[in-house]
Amino acid sequence: MVITTTPSIEGKSILQYKGVVVGEAILGANIIKDFFAGIRDIVGGRSGAYEEELAKARKVAFEELEDHARRLGANAVVGVDLDYEVIGQNGSMMMVSVSGTAVVMD
């Protein structure tokens, strides 16, 4: 399945619009990872713990988006928008939301 942020795919025609599809993932951040990420933020450098959690959430959200599109009979999703949010008390959870338009392309 083709998934793109662009409204169209070069050389392809949209034959049918199937509707808006969404994928979401909310992952809690482990308190130990939070602690070490905080230390890394103080001394500088990248926070590998958060990067891993974000990568997991992004993967889950895209899988959910693709699954939803397939169930509608689509073979592509165009106009994809990817959003990140920190939610929960003290920012203890991360949410990734992906949305786009499911379409049938030639």
GROMACS elastic network, one bead per residue, 0.5 to 0.9 nm:
[ bonds ]
;  ai    aj funct       b0    kb
    1    66     6  0.74436   500
    1    70     6  0.84987   500
    1    74     6  0.83853   500
    1    75     6  0.53073   500
    1    76     6  0.52585   500
    1    77     6  0.77450   500
    2     9     6  0.88497   500
    2    75     6  0.68434   500
    2    77     6  0.63186   500
    2    78     6  0.80945   500
    3     6     6  0.89185   500
    3    62     6  0.89385   500
    3    66     6  0.80470   500
    3    75     6  0.89689   500
    3    76     6  0.57229   500
    3    78     6  0.60863   500
    3    79     6  0.84728   500
    3    80     6  0.72564   500
    3   100     6  0.86696   500
    4     7     6  0.77515   500
    4     8     6  0.81311   500
    4     9     6  0.79822   500
    4    76     6  0.81299   500
    4    77     6  0.63762   500
    4    78     6  0.51261   500
    4    79     6  0.62897   500
    4    80     6  0.58426   500
    4   100     6  0.85959   500
    5     8     6  0.86101   500
    5    77     6  0.84172   500
    5    78     6  0.58957   500
    5    81     6  0.64495   500
    5    82     6  0.87957   500
    5   100     6  0.79915   500
    6     9     6  0.71215   500
    6    78     6  0.59487   500
    6    79     6  0.50024   500
    6    80     6  0.71845   500
    7    78     6  0.52920   500
    7    80     6  0.82470   500
    7   101     6  0.87897   500
    8    11     6  0.89860   500
    8    12     6  0.76324   500
    8    13     6  0.78081   500
    8    14     6  0.76353   500
    8    78     6  0.62847   500
    8    79     6  0.76430   500
    9    12     6  0.55132   500
    9    13     6  0.75021   500
    9    14     6  0.85477   500
    9    78     6  0.79936   500
    9   105     6  0.87520   500
   10    13     6  0.82308   500
   12   105     6  0.63463   500
   12   106     6  0.60180   500
   13   104     6  0.85711   500
   13   105     6  0.55786   500
   13   106     6  0.57569   500
   14    17     6  0.73182   500
   14   103     6  0.65229   500
   14   104     6  0.59386   500
   14   106     6  0.67274   500
   15   103     6  0.73977   500
   15   104     6  0.55234   500
   15   105     6  0.54807   500
   15   106     6  0.65822   500
   16    74     6  0.84279   500
   16   102     6  0.87690   500
   16   103     6  0.56115   500
   16   104     6  0.50807   500
   16   105     6  0.72408   500
   17    20     6  0.88196   500
   17    74     6  0.82096   500
   17   101     6  0.73018   500
   17   102     6  0.62923   500
   17   104     6  0.65326   500
   18    21     6  0.87687   500
   18    69     6  0.79595   500
   18    72     6  0.63481   500
   18    73     6  0.75093   500
   18    74     6  0.66346   500
   18   101     6  0.72128   500
   18   102     6  0.51940   500
   18   103     6  0.53138   500
   18   104     6  0.74015   500
   19    69     6  0.85002   500
   19    72     6  0.81549   500
   19   100     6  0.84232   500
   19   101     6  0.55338   500
   19   102     6  0.54689   500
   19   103     6  0.73681   500
   20    69     6  0.85165   500
   20    77     6  0.88884   500
   20    99     6  0.69931   500
   20   100     6  0.56528   500
   20   102     6  0.60354   500
   21    65     6  0.60119   500
   21    66     6  0.82809   500
   21    68     6  0.62141   500
   21    69     6  0.62480   500
   21    77     6  0.81714   500
   21    98     6  0.83164   500
   21    99     6  0.56145   500
   21   100     6  0.55847   500
   21   101     6  0.59578   500
   21   102     6  0.62367   500
   22    61     6  0.79859   500
   22    62     6  0.85847   500
   22    64     6  0.73155   500
   22    65     6  0.51465   500
   22    66     6  0.86905   500
   22    68     6  0.73515   500
   22    69     6  0.86921   500
   22    97     6  0.71697   500
   22    98     6  0.55999   500
   22   100     6  0.67022   500
   22   101     6  0.87858   500
   23    60     6  0.77051   500
   23    62     6  0.59979   500
   23    63     6  0.72850   500
   23    66     6  0.79388   500
   23    67     6  0.87370   500
   23    68     6  0.78629   500
   23    96     6  0.81465   500
   23    97     6  0.58312   500
   23    98     6  0.50879   500
   23    99     6  0.63794   500
   24    57     6  0.79919   500
   24    58     6  0.83317   500
   24    60     6  0.73501   500
   24    62     6  0.79439   500
   24    64     6  0.70371   500
   24    65     6  0.78737   500
   24    95     6  0.70776   500
   24    96     6  0.56634   500
   24    98     6  0.62985   500
   24    99     6  0.86421   500
   25    56     6  0.86993   500
   25    57     6  0.52878   500
   25    58     6  0.72527   500
   25    59     6  0.86588   500
   25    60     6  0.60531   500
   25    61     6  0.52203   500
   25    64     6  0.85699   500
   25    94     6  0.80781   500
   25    95     6  0.55492   500
   25    96     6  0.53377   500
   25    97     6  0.66329   500
   26    57     6  0.66505   500
   26    61     6  0.88875   500
   26    87     6  0.88244   500
   26    93     6  0.66708   500
   26    94     6  0.55359   500
   26    96     6  0.65686   500
   26    97     6  0.87401   500
   27    53     6  0.71591   500
   27    54     6  0.83697   500
   27    56     6  0.83303   500
   27    57     6  0.64768   500
   27    92     6  0.88275   500
   27    93     6  0.56217   500
   27    94     6  0.53832   500
   27    95     6  0.65024   500
   27    96     6  0.87243   500
   28    53     6  0.83467   500
   28    88     6  0.89511   500
   28    92     6  0.60906   500
   28    94     6  0.63509   500
   28    95     6  0.88769   500
   29    32     6  0.85541   500
   29    33     6  0.68708   500
   29    34     6  0.66659   500
   29    49     6  0.85257   500
   29    50     6  0.77091   500
   29    53     6  0.72410   500
   29    91     6  0.89209   500
   29    92     6  0.58123   500
   29    93     6  0.57636   500
   29    94     6  0.74076   500
   30    33     6  0.52337   500
   30    34     6  0.61859   500
   30    35     6  0.87241   500
   30    49     6  0.89804   500
   30    92     6  0.82117   500
   31    35     6  0.61673   500
   31    36     6  0.87783   500
   31    92     6  0.83868   500
   32    35     6  0.50072   500
   32    36     6  0.63602   500
   32    37     6  0.84532   500
   33    36     6  0.52410   500
   33    37     6  0.58855   500
   33    38     6  0.84108   500
   33    48     6  0.89869   500
   33    49     6  0.57506   500
   33    50     6  0.77310   500
   34    37     6  0.50179   500
   34    38     6  0.60223   500
   34    39     6  0.86828   500
   34    49     6  0.77305   500
   34    50     6  0.80787   500
   34    92     6  0.84784   500
   35    38     6  0.51375   500
   35    39     6  0.64608   500
   35    40     6  0.87803   500
   36    39     6  0.50379   500
   36    40     6  0.61768   500
   36    41     6  0.85474   500
   36    47     6  0.82321   500
   36    49     6  0.80222   500
   37    40     6  0.50031   500
   37    41     6  0.61021   500
   37    42     6  0.86668   500
   37    46     6  0.83273   500
   37    47     6  0.53056   500
   37    48     6  0.75481   500
   37    49     6  0.64947   500
   37    50     6  0.72402   500
   38    41     6  0.50007   500
   38    42     6  0.63006   500
   38    43     6  0.88178   500
   38    47     6  0.82918   500
   39    42     6  0.50932   500
   39    43     6  0.63074   500
   39    44     6  0.82342   500
   40    43     6  0.52461   500
   40    44     6  0.54709   500
   40    45     6  0.59683   500
   40    46     6  0.69062   500
   40    47     6  0.62759   500
   41    44     6  0.50720   500
   41    45     6  0.66051   500
   41    46     6  0.74250   500
   41    47     6  0.71065   500
   42    45     6  0.86374   500
   44    47     6  0.88739   500
   46    49     6  0.89018   500
   46    50     6  0.88541   500
   46    51     6  0.82616   500
   47    50     6  0.55988   500
   47    51     6  0.62907   500
   47    52     6  0.87859   500
   48    52     6  0.60779   500
   48    53     6  0.86307   500
   49    52     6  0.53131   500
   49    53     6  0.64318   500
   49    54     6  0.87733   500
   50    53     6  0.50356   500
   50    54     6  0.60658   500
   50    55     6  0.84887   500
   51    54     6  0.51505   500
   51    55     6  0.61164   500
   51    56     6  0.86623   500
   52    55     6  0.51015   500
   52    56     6  0.62423   500
   52    57     6  0.86790   500
   53    56     6  0.51397   500
   53    57     6  0.61970   500
   53    58     6  0.85601   500
   53    94     6  0.80714   500
   54    57     6  0.50948   500
   54    58     6  0.60088   500
   54    59     6  0.85286   500
   54    84     6  0.86734   500
   54    94     6  0.74653   500
   54    95     6  0.83975   500
   54    96     6  0.77450   500
   55    58     6  0.51220   500
   55    59     6  0.61443   500
   55    60     6  0.86777   500
   56    59     6  0.51867   500
   56    60     6  0.62605   500
   56    61     6  0.86396   500
   57    60     6  0.51871   500
   57    61     6  0.61066   500
   57    62     6  0.86382   500
   57    94     6  0.78876   500
   57    95     6  0.70775   500
   57    96     6  0.59656   500
   57    97     6  0.88682   500
   58    61     6  0.51349   500
   58    62     6  0.61844   500
   58    63     6  0.85790   500
   58    82     6  0.86789   500
   58    84     6  0.89856   500
   58    95     6  0.87373   500
   58    96     6  0.59526   500
   58    97     6  0.79811   500
   58    98     6  0.82355   500
   59    62     6  0.52869   500
   59    63     6  0.61463   500
   59    64     6  0.86403   500
   60    63     6  0.51114   500
   60    64     6  0.61761   500
   60    65     6  0.86237   500
   60    96     6  0.87398   500
   61    64     6  0.51579   500
   61    65     6  0.61872   500
   61    66     6  0.86894   500
   61    96     6  0.64885   500
   61    97     6  0.63600   500
   61    98     6  0.61819   500
   62    66     6  0.61174   500
   62    67     6  0.85039   500
   62    97     6  0.86449   500
   62    98     6  0.66567   500
   62    99     6  0.89148   500
   63    66     6  0.51629   500
   63    67     6  0.60842   500
   63    68     6  0.85968   500
   64    67     6  0.50702   500
   64    68     6  0.61362   500
   64    69     6  0.86164   500
   64    98     6  0.89180   500
   65    68     6  0.52344   500
   65    69     6  0.62691   500
   65    70     6  0.87433   500
   65    77     6  0.85227   500
   65    98     6  0.69122   500
   65    99     6  0.70873   500
   65   100     6  0.81654   500
   66    69     6  0.50716   500
   66    70     6  0.61700   500
   66    71     6  0.86624   500
   66    75     6  0.89975   500
   66    76     6  0.83431   500
   66    77     6  0.77642   500
   66   102     6  0.87846   500
   67    70     6  0.51459   500
   67    71     6  0.62680   500
   67    72     6  0.88047   500
   68    71     6  0.52157   500
   68    72     6  0.65650   500
   68    73     6  0.89971   500
   68    74     6  0.89126   500
   68   102     6  0.85638   500
   69    72     6  0.51901   500
   69    73     6  0.65396   500
   69    74     6  0.53199   500
   69    75     6  0.73743   500
   69    76     6  0.74853   500
   69    77     6  0.71252   500
   69   101     6  0.83601   500
   69   102     6  0.54044   500
   69   103     6  0.79540   500
   70    74     6  0.52573   500
   70    75     6  0.67051   500
   70    76     6  0.85422   500
   70   102     6  0.84166   500
   71    74     6  0.74660   500
   72   102     6  0.76664   500
   72   103     6  0.88632   500
   73   102     6  0.84533   500
   73   103     6  0.81784   500
   73   104     6  0.74255   500
   74    77     6  0.75290   500
   74   102     6  0.56101   500
   74   103     6  0.50121   500
   74   105     6  0.79580   500
   75   102     6  0.75568   500
   75   103     6  0.63945   500
   75   104     6  0.52761   500
   75   105     6  0.65266   500
   76   101     6  0.83066   500
   76   102     6  0.59328   500
   76   103     6  0.54123   500
   76   104     6  0.62394   500
   76   105     6  0.67254   500
   77    80     6  0.69249   500
   77    99     6  0.88412   500
   77   100     6  0.59534   500
   77   101     6  0.52822   500
   77   103     6  0.58799   500
   77   104     6  0.85249   500
   78   100     6  0.57262   500
   78   101     6  0.52955   500
   78   102     6  0.66097   500
   78   103     6  0.72648   500
   79    99     6  0.79890   500
   79   100     6  0.51445   500
   79   101     6  0.62225   500
   80    98     6  0.67378   500
   80    99     6  0.54234   500
   80   101     6  0.71582   500
   81    97     6  0.81277   500
   81    98     6  0.56528   500
   81    99     6  0.53946   500
   81   100     6  0.63009   500
   82    96     6  0.72159   500
   82    97     6  0.59053   500
   82    99     6  0.67973   500
   83    95     6  0.81313   500
   83    96     6  0.57330   500
   83    97     6  0.51639   500
   83    98     6  0.63878   500
   83    99     6  0.87589   500
   84    94     6  0.73304   500
   84    95     6  0.57688   500
   84    97     6  0.65150   500
   84    98     6  0.89651   500
   85    93     6  0.85200   500
   85    94     6  0.58819   500
   85    95     6  0.51027   500
   85    96     6  0.65119   500
   85    97     6  0.82978   500
   86    91     6  0.53514   500
   86    92     6  0.73455   500
   86    93     6  0.58824   500
   86    95     6  0.62409   500
   86    96     6  0.89456   500
   87    90     6  0.78821   500
   87    91     6  0.50693   500
   87    92     6  0.65386   500
   87    93     6  0.51827   500
   87    94     6  0.58981   500
   87    95     6  0.70134   500
   88    91     6  0.50940   500
   88    92     6  0.53917   500
   88    93     6  0.55714   500
   88    94     6  0.81891   500
   89    92     6  0.59920   500
   89    93     6  0.81206   500
   90    93     6  0.85284   500
   91    94     6  0.74782   500
